[in-house]
Amino acid sequence: MSRLIGLVVIVLLVVGVIGYYQGWLDVSKNDSGGTTNVSVAIDKDKMKEAPEKAAEKIKDAGRQLKEKVTGQPNSGD
């Protein structure tokens, strides 16, 4: 059972780091008086854009590879 909990914690950490790096998550801290408040904001719009950007990058890489192999510029795929 402790291995399962450890695995879940590791997965959550990895997802959190990737989300922060991609700009999907924003963490802020507010010190007031004797308390510290930590807030996590999720940017749903950026999360929705991610698959579209990835698909576009894959298409561009495919075009570049095709041009490299054939030696000719690709005409408007």
mmCIF file of the N, C-alpha and C atoms, coordinates in Angstrom:
data_MODEL
# 
_entry.id   MODEL 
# 
loop_
_atom_site.group_PDB 
_atom_site.id 
_atom_site.type_symbol 
_atom_site.label_atom_id 
_atom_site.label_alt_id 
_atom_site.label_comp_id 
_atom_site.label_asym_id 
_atom_site.label_entity_id 
_atom_site.label_seq_id 
_atom_site.pdbx_PDB_ins_code 
_atom_site.Cartn_x 
_atom_site.Cartn_y 
_atom_site.Cartn_z 
_atom_site.occupancy 
_atom_site.B_iso_or_equiv 
_atom_site.pdbx_formal_charge 
_atom_site.auth_seq_id 
_atom_site.auth_comp_id 
_atom_site.auth_asym_id 
_atom_site.auth_atom_id 
_atom_site.pdbx_PDB_model_num 
ATOM 1   N N  . MET A 1 1  ? 0.828  -1.200 0.000   1.00 0.00 ? 1  MET A N  1 
ATOM 2   C CA . MET A 1 1  ? 0.000  0.000  0.000   1.00 0.00 ? 1  MET A CA 1 
ATOM 3   C C  . MET A 1 1  ? 0.866  1.255  0.000   1.00 0.00 ? 1  MET A C  1 
ATOM 4   N N  . SER A 1 2  ? 1.985  1.210  0.741   1.00 0.00 ? 2  SER A N  1 
ATOM 5   C CA . SER A 1 2  ? 2.845  2.389  0.798   1.00 0.00 ? 2  SER A CA 1 
ATOM 6   C C  . SER A 1 2  ? 3.519  2.643  -0.551  1.00 0.00 ? 2  SER A C  1 
ATOM 7   N N  . ARG A 1 3  ? 3.774  1.576  -1.319  1.00 0.00 ? 3  ARG A N  1 
ATOM 8   C CA . ARG A 1 3  ? 4.345  1.762  -2.658  1.00 0.00 ? 3  ARG A CA 1 
ATOM 9   C C  . ARG A 1 3  ? 3.356  2.466  -3.571  1.00 0.00 ? 3  ARG A C  1 
ATOM 10  N N  . LEU A 1 4  ? 2.093  2.118  -3.459  1.00 0.00 ? 4  LEU A N  1 
ATOM 11  C CA . LEU A 1 4  ? 1.058  2.754  -4.275  1.00 0.00 ? 4  LEU A CA 1 
ATOM 12  C C  . LEU A 1 4  ? 0.958  4.240  -3.945  1.00 0.00 ? 4  LEU A C  1 
ATOM 13  N N  . ILE A 1 5  ? 0.967  4.569  -2.677  1.00 0.00 ? 5  ILE A N  1 
ATOM 14  C CA . ILE A 1 5  ? 0.908  5.980  -2.263  1.00 0.00 ? 5  ILE A CA 1 
ATOM 15  C C  . ILE A 1 5  ? 2.142  6.725  -2.767  1.00 0.00 ? 5  ILE A C  1 
ATOM 16  N N  . GLY A 1 6  ? 3.298  6.094  -2.663  1.00 0.00 ? 6  GLY A N  1 
ATOM 17  C CA . GLY A 1 6  ? 4.529  6.704  -3.162  1.00 0.00 ? 6  GLY A CA 1 
ATOM 18  C C  . GLY A 1 6  ? 4.469  6.942  -4.660  1.00 0.00 ? 6  GLY A C  1 
ATOM 19  N N  . LEU A 1 7  ? 3.934  5.979  -5.398  1.00 0.00 ? 7  LEU A N  1 
ATOM 20  C CA . LEU A 1 7  ? 3.792  6.127  -6.848  1.00 0.00 ? 7  LEU A CA 1 
ATOM 21  C C  . LEU A 1 7  ? 2.852  7.275  -7.200  1.00 0.00 ? 7  LEU A C  1 
ATOM 22  N N  . VAL A 1 8  ? 1.745  7.370  -6.487  1.00 0.00 ? 8  VAL A N  1 
ATOM 23  C CA . VAL A 1 8  ? 0.781  8.457  -6.729  1.00 0.00 ? 8  VAL A CA 1 
ATOM 24  C C  . VAL A 1 8  ? 1.429  9.815  -6.452  1.00 0.00 ? 8  VAL A C  1 
ATOM 25  N N  . VAL A 1 9  ? 2.187  9.911  -5.379  1.00 0.00 ? 9  VAL A N  1 
ATOM 26  C CA . VAL A 1 9  ? 2.866  11.170 -5.048  1.00 0.00 ? 9  VAL A CA 1 
ATOM 27  C C  . VAL A 1 9  ? 3.863  11.537 -6.145  1.00 0.00 ? 9  VAL A C  1 
ATOM 28  N N  . ILE A 1 10 ? 4.625  10.565 -6.619  1.00 0.00 ? 10 ILE A N  1 
ATOM 29  C CA . ILE A 1 10 ? 5.606  10.834 -7.678  1.00 0.00 ? 10 ILE A CA 1 
ATOM 30  C C  . ILE A 1 10 ? 4.920  11.277 -8.955  1.00 0.00 ? 10 ILE A C  1 
ATOM 31  N N  . VAL A 1 11 ? 3.827  10.615 -9.334  1.00 0.00 ? 11 VAL A N  1 
ATOM 32  C CA . VAL A 1 11 ? 3.084  11.001 -10.538 1.00 0.00 ? 11 VAL A CA 1 
ATOM 33  C C  . VAL A 1 11 ? 2.549  12.424 -10.404 1.00 0.00 ? 11 VAL A C  1 
ATOM 34  N N  . LEU A 1 12 ? 1.998  12.764 -9.245  1.00 0.00 ? 12 LEU A N  1 
ATOM 35  C CA . LEU A 1 12 ? 1.483  14.117 -9.036  1.00 0.00 ? 12 LEU A CA 1 
ATOM 36  C C  . LEU A 1 12 ? 2.597  15.163 -9.112  1.00 0.00 ? 12 LEU A C  1 
ATOM 37  N N  . LEU A 1 13 ? 3.751  14.844 -8.570  1.00 0.00 ? 13 LEU A N  1 
ATOM 38  C CA . LEU A 1 13 ? 4.887  15.770 -8.655  1.00 0.00 ? 13 LEU A CA 1 
ATOM 39  C C  . LEU A 1 13 ? 5.337  15.974 -10.095 1.00 0.00 ? 13 LEU A C  1 
ATOM 40  N N  . VAL A 1 14 ? 5.431  14.895 -10.854 1.00 0.00 ? 14 VAL A N  1 
ATOM 41  C CA . VAL A 1 14 ? 5.843  15.002 -12.253 1.00 0.00 ? 14 VAL A CA 1 
ATOM 42  C C  . VAL A 1 14 ? 4.837  15.829 -13.046 1.00 0.00 ? 14 VAL A C  1 
ATOM 43  N N  . VAL A 1 15 ? 3.559  15.560 -12.852 1.00 0.00 ? 15 VAL A N  1 
ATOM 44  C CA . VAL A 1 15 ? 2.516  16.332 -13.547 1.00 0.00 ? 15 VAL A CA 1 
ATOM 45  C C  . VAL A 1 15 ? 2.582  17.797 -13.134 1.00 0.00 ? 15 VAL A C  1 
ATOM 46  N N  . GLY A 1 16 ? 2.803  18.065 -11.862 1.00 0.00 ? 16 GLY A N  1 
ATOM 47  C CA . GLY A 1 16 ? 2.903  19.448 -11.385 1.00 0.00 ? 16 GLY A CA 1 
ATOM 48  C C  . GLY A 1 16 ? 4.090  20.177 -11.980 1.00 0.00 ? 16 GLY A C  1 
ATOM 49  N N  . VAL A 1 17 ? 5.234  19.520 -12.056 1.00 0.00 ? 17 VAL A N  1 
ATOM 50  C CA . VAL A 1 17 ? 6.429  20.152 -12.632 1.00 0.00 ? 17 VAL A CA 1 
ATOM 51  C C  . VAL A 1 17 ? 6.218  20.431 -14.111 1.00 0.00 ? 17 VAL A C  1 
ATOM 52  N N  . ILE A 1 18 ? 5.676  19.459 -14.840 1.00 0.00 ? 18 ILE A N  1 
ATOM 53  C CA . ILE A 1 18 ? 5.415  19.669 -16.267 1.00 0.00 ? 18 ILE A CA 1 
ATOM 54  C C  . ILE A 1 18 ? 4.397  20.786 -16.460 1.00 0.00 ? 18 ILE A C  1 
ATOM 55  N N  . GLY A 1 19 ? 3.338  20.795 -15.664 1.00 0.00 ? 19 GLY A N  1 
ATOM 56  C CA . GLY A 1 19 ? 2.322  21.846 -15.766 1.00 0.00 ? 19 GLY A CA 1 
ATOM 57  C C  . GLY A 1 19 ? 2.884  23.221 -15.472 1.00 0.00 ? 19 GLY A C  1 
ATOM 58  N N  . TYR A 1 20 ? 3.761  23.317 -14.482 1.00 0.00 ? 20 TYR A N  1 
ATOM 59  C CA . TYR A 1 20 ? 4.378  24.606 -14.153 1.00 0.00 ? 20 TYR A CA 1 
ATOM 60  C C  . TYR A 1 20 ? 5.297  25.056 -15.286 1.00 0.00 ? 20 TYR A C  1 
ATOM 61  N N  . TYR A 1 21 ? 6.090  24.126 -15.830 1.00 0.00 ? 21 TYR A N  1 
ATOM 62  C CA . TYR A 1 21 ? 7.012  24.441 -16.922 1.00 0.00 ? 21 TYR A CA 1 
ATOM 63  C C  . TYR A 1 21 ? 6.251  24.897 -18.167 1.00 0.00 ? 21 TYR A C  1 
ATOM 64  N N  . GLN A 1 22 ? 5.115  24.263 -18.456 1.00 0.00 ? 22 GLN A N  1 
ATOM 65  C CA . GLN A 1 22 ? 4.324  24.605 -19.635 1.00 0.00 ? 22 GLN A CA 1 
ATOM 66  C C  . GLN A 1 22 ? 3.486  25.870 -19.434 1.00 0.00 ? 22 GLN A C  1 
ATOM 67  N N  . GLY A 1 23 ? 3.415  26.365 -18.214 1.00 0.00 ? 23 GLY A N  1 
ATOM 68  C CA . GLY A 1 23 ? 2.625  27.559 -17.937 1.00 0.00 ? 23 GLY A CA 1 
ATOM 69  C C  . GLY A 1 23 ? 1.172  27.262 -17.632 1.00 0.00 ? 23 GLY A C  1 
ATOM 70  N N  . TRP A 1 24 ? 0.844  25.985 -17.419 1.00 0.00 ? 24 TRP A N  1 
ATOM 71  C CA . TRP A 1 24 ? -0.532 25.617 -17.102 1.00 0.00 ? 24 TRP A CA 1 
ATOM 72  C C  . TRP A 1 24 ? -0.861 25.929 -15.655 1.00 0.00 ? 24 TRP A C  1 
ATOM 73  N N  . LEU A 1 25 ? 0.147  25.902 -14.800 1.00 0.00 ? 25 LEU A N  1 
ATOM 74  C CA . LEU A 1 25 ? -0.043 26.138 -13.373 1.00 0.00 ? 25 LEU A CA 1 
ATOM 75  C C  . LEU A 1 25 ? 0.749  27.361 -12.947 1.00 0.00 ? 25 LEU A C  1 
ATOM 76  N N  . ASP A 1 26 ? 0.178  28.142 -12.047 1.00 0.00 ? 26 ASP A N  1 
ATOM 77  C CA . ASP A 1 26 ? 0.868  29.297 -11.486 1.00 0.00 ? 26 ASP A CA 1 
ATOM 78  C C  . ASP A 1 26 ? 0.734  29.219 -9.969  1.00 0.00 ? 26 ASP A C  1 
ATOM 79  N N  . VAL A 1 27 ? 1.865  29.290 -9.292  1.00 0.00 ? 27 VAL A N  1 
ATOM 80  C CA . VAL A 1 27 ? 1.888  29.199 -7.842  1.00 0.00 ? 27 VAL A CA 1 
ATOM 81  C C  . VAL A 1 27 ? 2.271  30.565 -7.284  1.00 0.00 ? 27 VAL A C  1 
ATOM 82  N N  . SER A 1 28 ? 1.493  31.059 -6.325  1.00 0.00 ? 28 SER A N  1 
ATOM 83  C CA . SER A 1 28 ? 1.808  32.355 -5.721  1.00 0.00 ? 28 SER A CA 1 
ATOM 84  C C  . SER A 1 28 ? 1.694  32.238 -4.201  1.00 0.00 ? 28 SER A C  1 
ATOM 85  N N  . LYS A 1 29 ? 2.444  33.106 -3.527  1.00 0.00 ? 29 LYS A N  1 
ATOM 86  C CA . LYS A 1 29 ? 2.492  33.084 -2.065  1.00 0.00 ? 29 LYS A CA 1 
ATOM 87  C C  . LYS A 1 29 ? 2.177  34.481 -1.554  1.00 0.00 ? 29 LYS A C  1 
ATOM 88  N N  . ASN A 1 30 ? 1.392  34.550 -0.474  1.00 0.00 ? 30 ASN A N  1 
ATOM 89  C CA . ASN A 1 30 ? 1.018  35.823 0.114   1.00 0.00 ? 30 ASN A CA 1 
ATOM 90  C C  . ASN A 1 30 ? 1.280  35.743 1.617   1.00 0.00 ? 30 ASN A C  1 
ATOM 91  N N  . ASP A 1 31 ? 2.216  36.566 2.086   1.00 0.00 ? 31 ASP A N  1 
ATOM 92  C CA . ASP A 1 31 ? 2.496  36.639 3.529   1.00 0.00 ? 31 ASP A CA 1 
ATOM 93  C C  . ASP A 1 31 ? 1.733  37.809 4.123   1.00 0.00 ? 31 ASP A C  1 
ATOM 94  N N  . SER A 1 32 ? 0.869  37.513 5.089   1.00 0.00 ? 32 SER A N  1 
ATOM 95  C CA . SER A 1 32 ? 0.147  38.584 5.766   1.00 0.00 ? 32 SER A CA 1 
ATOM 96  C C  . SER A 1 32 ? 0.084  38.257 7.253   1.00 0.00 ? 32 SER A C  1 
ATOM 97  N N  . GLY A 1 33 ? 0.667  39.144 8.042   1.00 0.00 ? 33 GLY A N  1 
ATOM 98  C CA . GLY A 1 33 ? 0.671  38.906 9.487   1.00 0.00 ? 33 GLY A CA 1 
ATOM 99  C C  . GLY A 1 33 ? 1.495  37.678 9.821   1.00 0.00 ? 33 GLY A C  1 
ATOM 100 N N  . GLY A 1 34 ? 0.892  36.748 10.524  1.00 0.00 ? 34 GLY A N  1 
ATOM 101 C CA . GLY A 1 34 ? 1.590  35.534 10.914  1.00 0.00 ? 34 GLY A CA 1 
ATOM 102 C C  . GLY A 1 34 ? 1.252  34.342 10.044  1.00 0.00 ? 34 GLY A C  1 
ATOM 103 N N  . THR A 1 35 ? 0.493  34.560 8.962   1.00 0.00 ? 35 THR A N  1 
ATOM 104 C CA . THR A 1 35 ? 0.081  33.440 8.117   1.00 0.00 ? 35 THR A CA 1 
ATOM 105 C C  . THR A 1 35 ? 0.651  33.586 6.713   1.00 0.00 ? 35 THR A C  1 
ATOM 106 N N  . THR A 1 36 ? 0.831  32.474 6.080   1.00 0.00 ? 36 THR A N  1 
ATOM 107 C CA . THR A 1 36 ? 1.273  32.438 4.685   1.00 0.00 ? 36 THR A CA 1 
ATOM 108 C C  . THR A 1 36 ? 0.248  31.662 3.891   1.00 0.00 ? 36 THR A C  1 
ATOM 109 N N  . ASN A 1 37 ? -0.265 32.276 2.834   1.00 0.00 ? 37 ASN A N  1 
ATOM 110 C CA . ASN A 1 37 ? -1.230 31.625 1.961   1.00 0.00 ? 37 ASN A CA 1 
ATOM 111 C C  . ASN A 1 37 ? -0.558 31.286 0.640   1.00 0.00 ? 37 ASN A C  1 
ATOM 112 N N  . VAL A 1 38 ? -0.727 30.057 0.205   1.00 0.00 ? 38 VAL A N  1 
ATOM 113 C CA . VAL A 1 38 ? -0.191 29.611 -1.075  1.00 0.00 ? 38 VAL A CA 1 
ATOM 114 C C  . VAL A 1 38 ? -1.370 29.313 -1.988  1.00 0.00 ? 38 VAL A C  1 
ATOM 115 N N  . SER A 1 39 ? -1.333 29.870 -3.200  1.00 0.00 ? 39 SER A N  1 
ATOM 116 C CA . SER A 1 39 ? -2.413 29.672 -4.159  1.00 0.00 ? 39 SER A CA 1 
ATOM 117 C C  . SER A 1 39 ? -1.863 29.014 -5.421  1.00 0.00 ? 39 SER A C  1 
ATOM 118 N N  . VAL A 1 40 ? -2.660 28.127 -5.987  1.00 0.00 ? 40 VAL A N  1 
ATOM 119 C CA . VAL A 1 40 ? -2.318 27.489 -7.259  1.00 0.00 ? 40 VAL A CA 1 
ATOM 120 C C  . VAL A 1 40 ? -3.431 27.821 -8.240  1.00 0.00 ? 40 VAL A C  1 
ATOM 121 N N  . ALA A 1 41 ? -3.064 28.443 -9.363  1.00 0.00 ? 41 ALA A N  1 
ATOM 122 C CA . ALA A 1 41 ? -4.035 28.789 -10.391 1.00 0.00 ? 41 ALA A CA 1 
ATOM 123 C C  . ALA A 1 41 ? -3.782 27.917 -11.615 1.00 0.00 ? 41 ALA A C  1 
ATOM 124 N N  . ILE A 1 42 ? -4.849 27.439 -12.226 1.00 0.00 ? 42 ILE A N  1 
ATOM 125 C CA . ILE A 1 42 ? -4.762 26.586 -13.404 1.00 0.00 ? 42 ILE A CA 1 
ATOM 126 C C  . ILE A 1 42 ? -5.273 27.374 -14.601 1.00 0.00 ? 42 ILE A C  1 
ATOM 127 N N  . ASP A 1 43 ? -4.457 27.459 -15.660 1.00 0.00 ? 43 ASP A N  1 
ATOM 128 C CA . ASP A 1 43 ? -4.837 28.157 -16.878 1.00 0.00 ? 43 ASP A CA 1 
ATOM 129 C C  . ASP A 1 43 ? -5.404 27.139 -17.865 1.00 0.00 ? 43 ASP A C  1 
ATOM 130 N N  . LYS A 1 44 ? -6.724 27.010 -17.877 1.00 0.00 ? 44 LYS A N  1 
ATOM 131 C CA . LYS A 1 44 ? -7.380 26.002 -18.712 1.00 0.00 ? 44 LYS A CA 1 
ATOM 132 C C  . LYS A 1 44 ? -7.207 26.294 -20.196 1.00 0.00 ? 44 LYS A C  1 
ATOM 133 N N  . ASP A 1 45 ? -7.123 27.573 -20.572 1.00 0.00 ? 45 ASP A N  1 
ATOM 134 C CA . ASP A 1 45 ? -6.949 27.913 -21.981 1.00 0.00 ? 45 ASP A CA 1 
ATOM 135 C C  . ASP A 1 45 ? -5.611 27.408 -22.515 1.00 0.00 ? 45 ASP A C  1 
ATOM 136 N N  . LYS A 1 46 ? -4.547 27.573 -21.720 1.00 0.00 ? 46 LYS A N  1 
ATOM 137 C CA . LYS A 1 46 ? -3.236 27.077 -22.150 1.00 0.00 ? 46 LYS A CA 1 
ATOM 138 C C  . LYS A 1 46 ? -3.229 25.562 -22.238 1.00 0.00 ? 46 LYS A C  1 
ATOM 139 N N  . MET A 1 47 ? -3.949 24.911 -21.343 1.00 0.00 ? 47 MET A N  1 
ATOM 140 C CA . MET A 1 47 ? -4.014 23.448 -21.379 1.00 0.00 ? 47 MET A CA 1 
ATOM 141 C C  . MET A 1 47 ? -4.734 22.968 -22.635 1.00 0.00 ? 47 MET A C  1 
ATOM 142 N N  . LYS A 1 48 ? -5.757 23.715 -23.076 1.00 0.00 ? 48 LYS A N  1 
ATOM 143 C CA . LYS A 1 48 ? -6.486 23.344 -24.288 1.00 0.00 ? 48 LYS A CA 1 
ATOM 144 C C  . LYS A 1 48 ? -5.655 23.592 -25.536 1.00 0.00 ? 48 LYS A C  1 
ATOM 145 N N  . GLU A 1 49 ? -4.774 24.610 -25.497 1.00 0.00 ? 49 GLU A N  1 
ATOM 146 C CA . GLU A 1 49 ? -3.939 24.932 -26.649 1.00 0.00 ? 49 GLU A CA 1 
ATOM 147 C C  . GLU A 1 49 ? -2.801 23.935 -26.841 1.00 0.00 ? 49 GLU A C  1 
ATOM 148 N N  . ALA A 1 50 ? -2.392 23.255 -25.803 1.00 0.00 ? 50 ALA A N  1 
ATOM 149 C CA . ALA A 1 50 ? -1.220 22.379 -25.848 1.00 0.00 ? 50 ALA A CA 1 
ATOM 150 C C  . ALA A 1 50 ? -1.322 21.292 -26.924 1.00 0.00 ? 50 ALA A C  1 
ATOM 151 N N  . PRO A 1 51 ? -2.423 20.544 -27.030 1.00 0.00 ? 51 PRO A N  1 
ATOM 152 C CA . PRO A 1 51 ? -2.482 19.516 -28.078 1.00 0.00 ? 51 PRO A CA 1 
ATOM 153 C C  . PRO A 1 51 ? -2.431 20.115 -29.493 1.00 0.00 ? 51 PRO A C  1 
ATOM 154 N N  . GLU A 1 52 ? -3.033 21.290 -29.666 1.00 0.00 ? 52 GLU A N  1 
ATOM 155 C CA . GLU A 1 52 ? -3.011 21.936 -30.979 1.00 0.00 ? 52 GLU A CA 1 
ATOM 156 C C  . GLU A 1 52 ? -1.592 22.346 -31.350 1.00 0.00 ? 52 GLU A C  1 
ATOM 157 N N  . LYS A 1 53 ? -0.863 22.910 -30.392 1.00 0.00 ? 53 LYS A N  1 
ATOM 158 C CA . LYS A 1 53 ? 0.521  23.303 -30.647 1.00 0.00 ? 53 LYS A CA 1 
ATOM 159 C C  . LYS A 1 53 ? 1.390  22.087 -30.943 1.00 0.00 ? 53 LYS A C  1 
ATOM 160 N N  . ALA A 1 54 ? 1.174  21.022 -30.193 1.00 0.00 ? 54 ALA A N  1 
ATOM 161 C CA . ALA A 1 54 ? 1.958  19.801 -30.410 1.00 0.00 ? 54 ALA A CA 1 
ATOM 162 C C  . ALA A 1 54 ? 1.690  19.226 -31.797 1.00 0.00 ? 54 ALA A C  1 
ATOM 163 N N  . ALA A 1 55 ? 0.427  19.211 -32.218 1.00 0.00 ? 55 ALA A N  1 
ATOM 164 C CA . ALA A 1 55 ? 0.090  18.697 -33.546 1.00 0.00 ? 55 ALA A CA 1 
ATOM 165 C C  . ALA A 1 55 ? 0.738  19.541 -34.634 1.00 0.00 ? 55 ALA A C  1 
ATOM 166 N N  . GLU A 1 56 ? 0.750  20.844 -34.459 1.00 0.00 ? 56 GLU A N  1 
ATOM 167 C CA . GLU A 1 56 ? 1.365  21.739 -35.444 1.00 0.00 ? 56 GLU A CA 1 
ATOM 168 C C  . GLU A 1 56 ? 2.876  21.509 -35.520 1.00 0.00 ? 56 GLU A C  1 
ATOM 169 N N  . LYS A 1 57 ? 3.518  21.323 -34.370 1.00 0.00 ? 57 LYS A N  1 
ATOM 170 C CA . LYS A 1 57 ? 4.960  21.049 -34.358 1.00 0.00 ? 57 LYS A CA 1 
ATOM 171 C C  . LYS A 1 57 ? 5.278  19.736 -35.054 1.00 0.00 ? 57 LYS A C  1 
ATOM 172 N N  . ILE A 1 58 ? 4.434  18.737 -34.852 1.00 0.00 ? 58 ILE A N  1 
ATOM 173 C CA . ILE A 1 58 ? 4.644  17.446 -35.499 1.00 0.00 ? 58 ILE A CA 1 
ATOM 174 C C  . ILE A 1 58 ? 4.485  17.574 -37.009 1.00 0.00 ? 58 ILE A C  1 
ATOM 175 N N  . LYS A 1 59 ? 3.479  18.335 -37.450 1.00 0.00 ? 59 LYS A N  1 
ATOM 176 C CA . LYS A 1 59 ? 3.287  18.552 -38.883 1.00 0.00 ? 59 LYS A CA 1 
ATOM 177 C C  . LYS A 1 59 ? 4.488  19.271 -39.487 1.00 0.00 ? 59 LYS A C  1 
ATOM 178 N N  . ASP A 1 60 ? 4.984  20.299 -38.799 1.00 0.00 ? 60 ASP A N  1 
ATOM 179 C CA . ASP A 1 60 ? 6.154  21.029 -39.291 1.00 0.00 ? 60 ASP A CA 1 
ATOM 180 C C  . ASP A 1 60 ? 7.375  20.123 -39.382 1.00 0.00 ? 60 ASP A C  1 
ATOM 181 N N  . ALA A 1 61 ? 7.578  19.292 -38.371 1.00 0.00 ? 61 ALA A N  1 
ATOM 182 C CA . ALA A 1 61 ? 8.718  18.373 -38.380 1.00 0.00 ? 61 ALA A CA 1 
ATOM 183 C C  . ALA A 1 61 ? 8.580  17.385 -39.533 1.00 0.00 ? 61 ALA A C  1 
ATOM 184 N N  . GLY A 1 62 ? 7.376  16.914 -39.787 1.00 0.00 ? 62 GLY A N  1 
ATOM 185 C CA . GLY A 1 62 ? 7.132  15.998 -40.907 1.00 0.00 ? 62 GLY A CA 1 
ATOM 186 C C  . GLY A 1 62 ? 7.418  16.656 -42.239 1.00 0.00 ? 62 GLY A C  1 
ATOM 187 N N  . ARG A 1 63 ? 6.989  17.912 -42.386 1.00 0.00 ? 63 ARG A N  1 
ATOM 188 C CA . ARG A 1 63 ? 7.264  18.658 -43.621 1.00 0.00 ? 63 ARG A CA 1 
ATOM 189 C C  . ARG A 1 63 ? 8.762  18.829 -43.839 1.00 0.00 ? 63 ARG A C  1 
ATOM 190 N N  . GLN A 1 64 ? 9.464  19.213 -42.772 1.00 0.00 ? 64 GLN A N  1 
ATOM 191 C CA . GLN A 1 64 ? 10.902 19.409 -42.879 1.00 0.00 ? 64 GLN A CA 1 
ATOM 192 C C  . GLN A 1 64 ? 11.614 18.107 -43.227 1.00 0.00 ? 64 GLN A C  1 
ATOM 193 N N  . LEU A 1 65 ? 11.194 17.016 -42.644 1.00 0.00 ? 65 LEU A N  1 
ATOM 194 C CA . LEU A 1 65 ? 11.799 15.729 -42.927 1.00 0.00 ? 65 LEU A CA 1 
ATOM 195 C C  . LEU A 1 65 ? 11.546 15.322 -44.375 1.00 0.00 ? 65 LEU A C  1 
ATOM 196 N N  . LYS A 1 66 ? 10.324 15.560 -44.840 1.00 0.00 ? 66 LYS A N  1 
ATOM 197 C CA . LYS A 1 66 ? 9.986  15.224 -46.223 1.00 0.00 ? 66 LYS A CA 1 
ATOM 198 C C  . LYS A 1 66 ? 10.816 16.048 -47.204 1.00 0.00 ? 66 LYS A C  1 
ATOM 199 N N  . GLU A 1 67 ? 10.998 17.343 -46.894 1.00 0.00 ? 67 GLU A N  1 
ATOM 200 C CA . GLU A 1 67 ? 11.826 18.196 -47.747 1.00 0.00 ? 67 GLU A CA 1 
ATOM 201 C C  . GLU A 1 67 ? 13.273 17.723 -47.750 1.00 0.00 ? 67 GLU A C  1 
ATOM 202 N N  . LYS A 1 68 ? 13.756 17.299 -46.594 1.00 0.00 ? 68 LYS A N  1 
ATOM 203 C CA . LYS A 1 68 ? 15.135 16.837 -46.483 1.00 0.00 ? 68 LYS A CA 1 
ATOM 204 C C  . LYS A 1 68 ? 15.340 15.554 -47.282 1.00 0.00 ? 68 LYS A C  1 
ATOM 205 N N  . VAL A 1 69 ? 14.363 14.655 -47.237 1.00 0.00 ? 69 VAL A N  1 
ATOM 206 C CA . VAL A 1 69 ? 14.481 13.371 -47.928 1.00 0.00 ? 69 VAL A CA 1 
ATOM 207 C C  . VAL A 1 69 ? 14.344 13.555 -49.430 1.00 0.00 ? 69 VAL A C  1 
ATOM 208 N N  . THR A 1 70 ? 13.346 14.314 -49.857 1.00 0.00 ? 70 THR A N  1 
ATOM 209 C CA . THR A 1 70 ? 13.111 14.469 -51.291 1.00 0.00 ? 70 THR A CA 1 
ATOM 210 C C  . THR A 1 70 ? 13.992 15.540 -51.907 1.00 0.00 ? 70 THR A C  1 
ATOM 211 N N  . GLY A 1 71 ? 14.461 16.471 -51.105 1.00 0.00 ? 71 GLY A N  1 
ATOM 212 C CA . GLY A 1 71 ? 15.289 17.550 -51.633 1.00 0.00 ? 71 GLY A CA 1 
ATOM 213 C C  . GLY A 1 71 ? 14.471 18.649 -52.295 1.00 0.00 ? 71 GLY A C  1 
ATOM 214 N N  . GLN A 1 72 ? 13.163 18.585 -52.172 1.00 0.00 ? 72 GLN A N  1 
ATOM 215 C CA . GLN A 1 72 ? 12.285 19.584 -52.782 1.00 0.00 ? 72 GLN A CA 1 
ATOM 216 C C  . GLN A 1 72 ? 11.396 20.196 -51.704 1.00 0.00 ? 72 GLN A C  1 
ATOM 217 N N  . PRO A 1 73 ? 11.103 21.493 -51.839 1.00 0.00 ? 73 PRO A N  1 
ATOM 218 C CA . PRO A 1 73 ? 10.146 22.104 -50.907 1.00 0.00 ? 73 PRO A CA 1 
ATOM 219 C C  . PRO A 1 73 ? 8.776  21.479 -51.085 1.00 0.00 ? 73 PRO A C  1 
ATOM 220 N N  . ASN A 1 74 ? 8.074  21.328 -49.995 1.00 0.00 ? 74 ASN A N  1 
ATOM 221 C CA . ASN A 1 74 ? 6.734  20.767 -50.007 1.00 0.00 ? 74 ASN A CA 1 
ATOM 222 C C  . ASN A 1 74 ? 5.746  21.812 -50.496 1.00 0.00 ? 74 ASN A C  1 
ATOM 223 N N  . SER A 1 75 ? 4.802  21.433 -51.347 1.00 0.00 ? 75 SER A N  1 
ATOM 224 C CA . SER A 1 75 ? 3.875  22.414 -51.889 1.00 0.00 ? 75 SER A CA 1 
ATOM 225 C C  . SER A 1 75 ? 2.531  22.341 -51.181 1.00 0.00 ? 75 SER A C  1 
ATOM 226 N N  . GLY A 1 76 ? 2.382  23.182 -50.137 1.00 0.00 ? 76 GLY A N  1 
ATOM 227 C CA . GLY A 1 76 ? 1.101  23.433 -49.471 1.00 0.00 ? 76 GLY A CA 1 
ATOM 228 C C  . GLY A 1 76 ? 0.334  22.258 -48.939 1.00 0.00 ? 76 GLY A C  1 
ATOM 229 N N  . ASP A 1 77 ? 0.918  21.401 -48.124 1.00 0.00 ? 77 ASP A N  1 
ATOM 230 C CA . ASP A 1 77 ? 0.185  20.273 -47.519 1.00 0.00 ? 77 ASP A CA 1 
ATOM 231 C C  . ASP A 1 77 ? -0.940 20.748 -46.690 1.00 0.00 ? 77 ASP A C  1 
# 
